[in-house]
Amino acid sequence: MQLLNVLEWAHAASPEAAAPEAAPDGDPSDGAAPDAAPDGAAPDGGGAGPAATSVTIVVLSPHDPMTRGQLRRMAELARDEGHTVRWEEARGGPTAPLRTIGGLTPLLRRARRIVIGDPFSRYVQLLLALTGAPDLVVVDDGTATMEFISQLARGERLVRWHRSGGGRGARDLVFAPFSATARRRLTPPPEGGRRSVGVFSSMPVEAPPGVHLARNDFAWTRARFGPPRVMGAADIVGTSLVETGVVDADRYLAAVATLARTHGATRYFAHRRESAEKLHRLAGATGLEIVRPDLPLELIARRGPVGRLIVSFPSTVVHTLPLALAGTEVRVAVCDIDPEWLTANASPRAQGFLDGVTGTARDVQRLPFGQRMATG
């Protein structure tokens, strides 16, 4: 998703797009382990003409096979668009981080703009400490962008919303100086300062004072793919809320089964972090075809075929799919998370955050879980 949004940013910043250039810019992870970091950072070569839209994309490859596969496909698309892609096995052993950082340092120090996709990532925070680039651009990392903007506005340390507990472990303490430096770099300077900070986002966020906000409407995706063929059946979009310890597994499976019966769904698009065991249980209980997408769902849906109705739980896609599918007859619906589904270990912020994701979604049908959903 981050890499897709780098491509969208580059498209929007191109002279042909006639869009104002923002100061906006990683991977999937909860930041709780060394391998939990970003998809990539993109140091921009800058300059006039074509150079303004051509970036060097650095993929800090994770271990997860599903994510690696999606990143390989996205890297192919990025190269097709004329961008340079550096694939770094940044987690390939104890010496990999040192090799990666050593190889990237000259590039980072030359860059005048750094585009990032995961400000919560320790790897990205470490890399930000090595660059003096005057322009920082943060592109969407999905709904995590909403929490990032909120924490930035309040001056808080960067912590993912689903992490429970307020304690700080040994790794947190070791990385604290880098995290503090990253937070300072991502905080806009006083008016007239020489740095600029911006966000390129499709999320319903309001930028703090001094942060430049540019809206992502998925213009590149719509121009490059589709329109899709629309099928009569519905599709369900999966979530990793069970894997992150937020939602109880049995409650989640029961909810998916009810949604499938109510809306005539035949396919379930799995989140890349959903476990094979859970998906096996889900297929057996619901009869849904489990689809493991090899690209972000925005591209999968735009290429088609796609269901006439896409049903999702609170997640990034309730904000992005209506934009990617604009002009088609596909409807997007979001099902609320019942508070009773939350586990005892869920973060105290979980319900409020998930309600905010649902409540701020535009151009979607809302499905509160209960009588109204059961009756369609």
N, C-alpha and C positions, 0 to 999 in steps of 0.2 A: 504494500500500500504506500509506503514511504517513497519507494522508487517510482511508482506510478505518479505520485504527486510532484516529484522532481521533474518528470517529463511534462506534466501539466504546467508547472511553473515556468519551465524553459519556453514552452509554447506561448504562454501569456506574456512573457517578457520579450518575445521576438518582435522586431520592427513590424512584421507583417500583421501581428495580432492587434496592433493599434491599442494596446492596453498599457496603462501606466506601470512602470516597473516598481515593484514593491521591494521592501527589505525583508523578505521572508526566507526558511530552509527545512538518518537513521535506522533499529529493529525492535523487533518484538521482544519484550521481556519484562520481567518485573524488577530487574536490577538487583536481584538478591544473590546472584552468583557471577563469577567472572565471565561465564558464557552468556549471561543475560545482558545483551547490549544491542547496538543498532544495526539496521540493515546497511546503512552507509552514510557517508558525508560526501558532499560534492563541492570541491573547491572550483570556483568559476574563474575561467581565464580572463573574462572581462574584455573590454575593448569595444570598438565600434563594429557595425555590420554583422556578419555571420558569427564573429567571435562572441557577440553578446548573447547568443542563444546556444552555443556549444559549450558543454561543461564536461569536466572530468569527474566521473562518478566512481566513488570508492565503495565497494561492497565489502563490508566486514562480515564474512560469511559465518552464520551460526551452525550449530551441530544438527539441529532438527532437520530430518530429511525432507519433510513437506515444505518447510520454508526455503530450504536450499533449492528445491525443484522450482518453486515459484520464482525465486530470485534469478535462476538461470534463464527462465523464459522472459522475465522482465528485462534482463540484461541484453538478450537478443533484440528486443524491441528498442531498447535505448540505442544500441549500435546501429539499428536500421534508421534511427532518427539522426544519425551523425554524431552522437556523443561518444566519448572515450570511456570505456569501463575497465576499471582495475579490480580484479577479483582477488581479495586478500583472505587467505586462510588464517584469519586473525586469532582463531581459537584452536589451532592445530597442534597443541602441545605446550609445555611450560615455557619454551623460548619464543613461541609464535608472537605474543604481544610485543616483545622487544624488537623482533624483526619487522613487524608491521609498523610500529611507531617510528623506528629508525628509517624505514623506507619512505614513510609519508611526511616526515618532518620537513624536508626541503620544499615539497609541494605546498604544504600548509603555510610555510613562512613566506612563500612567493604570492600566494593567493590574495586578491583584494576582496573577494567575497566568499564566504563559506555558507553552503546550504546544508542544513541538517534536518533529519526526520525524527529524532528521538532525543530530546533534551534530558530525559530521565536516565538515559544509558550512561553507565560509568565509563564505558569506552569512549563515547562521544565527549563526555565531560573532560576526560583526560586529553583528548585531541584538541579540544578548545583551548586548553592551557598552553598549547604549542604554537598557536597562531596569533598574529597581530592584525589579521584582516579587519579593515574598518567597517565592513558590512557583514552582518549575520542575518541569515534568512532561515526561518523555521517553517518547514512544510508540514502538513497534517500527518500525524500518526494516529489517525482516527479520533475516537472520543477522548483519548488521553490529552489531546490538544486543549480541550475544554478545561481540564484540571491544571495543565501547565499554565494557561493564561490566568486562571484564578489564583494560583500560587504565586505567579510572578507579580500580579497586581497587589497581593498582600505582603510581598516581601518574604515569603516562607521558603524553607529549603524544599528542593524538588523531590517529592515522594509520590509514587504511584498510588492512585486512589484505592486499589483493592488490597494494599498491604495493611494488615491489621497490627495493632499494638504500636506503642510509641517508642519502644526501646531501640537502641542502635547497637548492632553487633560489631564484632571486631573489624569486619570488612568495611562497614559504614564509617568507622572511625579512621581507618587507613585512607579511605577515599575522600574524607571530609574536606581536606584542603582543595582538592580538584573540583569537588562539587561546589564549594564556595566560590572558586574562581569562575566556574561556568555560570553560576547564577549572576555574578557581577557582570560578566561579559554579555549575558542575555538581558540585563537590565539596561534600559535606554539611558544614555547620558543626559545631563542637563541640556537645556535648549542651547544650541550653538556648538554642541560637542562635535568631535570629529568622527565619532562612530555612528552607525545606524543599525537599528534592530527592527526586524519586521516579521510578519506572519502571513503565510499564504494558506488560506483555509477555506473549506466548505462548511465548517462547523459554525453553529450559532454563537459566535464569540464577539465580544467587544474588546478591542485592544486597549491596554492601559495607556495612559498619557505617554507620548514619546515613541510608541511602537506603531510602525506603519502596517496597516492591515490591507491585504488584497484578497478579494474573493475568488475562490476556485469554483468555476461552474462546469468543469470537466469538458471544456471546449475541445481539447485534443482528442479525448476519448470519443466524443460524438462525431468528430470529423474523420477519425481513423477507422471506426467500426460501425456496423449496422446500417440501417435500423434492423432490429432482430425480427425473426418470425415468432409470433405469439401463439402459444398453445392454449388449449382450453383448461387444462388442469392447473392447480396452484403449486408453487414451490415454497419450501420452508428453508430459512437460513439458520444454520446452527450457531452456537455460541460456546465460548470456552469458560463460561461462568462456573461450571462444575469443576473444571480443572484448576481454576484459580481459587477454589474454596469458598466461593460466594454463595452458590446455590446448591441445594441438596440434589443428589443425582436422581433418586426415585421421584421426587416432585417434578424434576425437569422432564424425565421420560414420560410421566403421566400428562404433562402439559403439551408436549409435542404430539402425543397420541390424540389428545382431544382436538388440537388444531388441525391435524391431518384429517380426522373424521369430519369436522365442521366445515372445512373449506375444500375438501376434495383434493388434498395434496398428494402428489405421487413421488416427488423428489425431495431429498434433504441435502442441501449444500453444507458440507462439514467445514467447520472452522479448522484452520491448519493445526491448532493445538489440541483438538479433541482427541481423546484416547481411543485406540482401536477397540478396547473392551467395551467402552460406553457405546460406541457406534454399532458394535455387534448386537448388543442388547437392544438398542433402539430399532435396528432393522428387524429383529425378530419380533418385537412387540408391536410394531406399526406397519410392517410391510413396505415401508418407504424405500426407494432406491437411494442408496448413499452415494453421493458424488463428492469426490475429492478434487476440488478445482486446482488446475495447474497455473492459474493466473488470478489476480484479484477479482472479486465477484463483479465489480463494476464493468470489467472487460468481458467476463463470461456472459453477463446478462446482455450487454450491448451487442455482442456477436450473435447471441441466441443459439438455438431456440430457447425461449423463456416462458414461464407460466404467465397467465393473464393476471394473477395475483401473486405477489411475493410477500410472505409473512415472516417477520423477524421479531426477535426479542430486542430489548434496548441495546443497540450497538451502532457502530459507525454507519452501516449500510442504510439505516433509516434516514440518514442525512444525505448520503452520497448517491444512492440509487435513483431517487427522484430527479436528480440533476443529470446523471448519466443517461437516464431513460426518457428525458424530456422529449415531447413530441410523439411518443408512442402511446399505445392504449394500455400499457401495463400499470397496474395499481400496486402501491406498496403499503403494507399494514404493519403495525407494531403492536405486540402483545405485552402488556405491563407485567412486571415481576411482582407477584404477590409477596408481601412481607413474610408470610409463613413459609415461603420456599427458602429463605435465607438460612444458612448454617450458623451454628453457634460461634464459629470462628470468623464470620464475615466482618469486615471492617465496619465500625460505627458509621462511616460515611457512605457505605454501599447503597442503602435504600435511597438516600437523598440524591446521590450521583445518578443512579439509574432512572429515578423519576425525572431528573433534569434532562437526561438524554431523550427520554420519550416526550416530555412536555414541550421541548423546544423544536421537535422535528416538524418540518414544513412539508405540506403536500403529501401527507400520509394519513391513512385511516387508523384510528386508535382502537385497540381491542382490549379493554380492561378484562382481566381474567375473572370469569364468574358468569352470571346469568346472561349478561349482554353478549359475551363472546360465544357462549354455548348456543345461543339462538341466532348467531350470525349478525 
